[in-house]
Amino acid sequence: MWMPRGGFGKLAETLANVFEEHGGTLETNAEVEKIVVEGGRAVGVETLDGRRFTADAVVCACDAKRLYLEMLPENVVPKELRKRLPGMKTTPGFFQVQLGVDMDLEPYRHQIKRLNFIYPYPDIDKAMANFPNGNVEEAAYYLYVATFHQPEMAPPGQHSLKLECPTRLDSKGIDWDRDKEQVADVFIRRTEAIIPNLSKNIVVKEIRTPLDLKRDTGNSEGAFAGWAFTPDLLTRKRPKQRTPVPGLYHAGHWTTPTAGVPWVMLSGYNTAGMVISDLKRRNGRSAPVPAAAPARE
């Protein structure tokens, strides 16, 4: 998979620019509280601060559980779906320590690569279960050095690192707001066994917890990629892009095809096609035939 130059944030910025160039309007600080349904059809959204936006079609990219169980009137959601959603498993949350360091990591190239999996012992399943059970000292984690393949992510001679570990929102004995600094220090100290004096060269540190993910994205349990990667939730049990409510569509990693940036972009592309097709059919118009490209010598 190719990586966007300048990081994945640049991908979002580029899409936003294209959207605005084609006449779209971006509204920030406008968290949606509910989908407005009239006559059984989605006709807009209402924000937490009471503003209402109407539209011919509504596309939702948020948590499917939140959409169907909180944002929609109960009577428009099929009973079977309302019953099934609470028990559907999600991906874990992530604890992340993002670091900017003022040190040269080239001398360590023989022992660390761009992405490194660090386990305390050969039993990988046990190691991966340690963090959710409150054992940070023996938790398996990832060391990711972004600047080993994208040097532009930091000034010359400096590097961008991420220490990352999957875990649960309800990790045993951990209060994320209270304990996040202490937990981050453990991962930094453990990484010093690989990169000596790492802690002395940190110039930027950002800590992200499963609780932060839940607060910022609304994802159930702080899930990092929507539904769990199980066979049924990767296929037939995944909520569809056309929802049971006319005029309301789903896009992103809570619907088809699956999670991951390439698939989420494909999901958005497919959903856009559905919206255009359905609106033209509703308005009694057929899709226009694309004009032929002019011949060139």
Secondary structure, 3 states (H helix, E strand, C coil): CCCCCCCHHHHHHHHHHHHHHCCCCCCCCCCEEEEEEECCEEEEEEECCCCEEECCCEEECCCHHHHHHHHCCHHHCCHHHHHHHHHCCECCEEEEEEEEECCCCHHHCCCCCCEEEECCCCCHHHHHHHCCCCCCCCCCEEEEEHHHCCHHHCCCCCEEEEEEEEECCCCCCCCHHHHHHHHHHHHHHHHCCCCCCHHHHEEEEEEECHHHHHHHHCCHHHCCCCECCCCCCCCCCCCCCECCCCCEEECCCCCCCCCCHHHHHHHHHHHHHHHHHHHHHHCCCCCCCCCCCCCCC
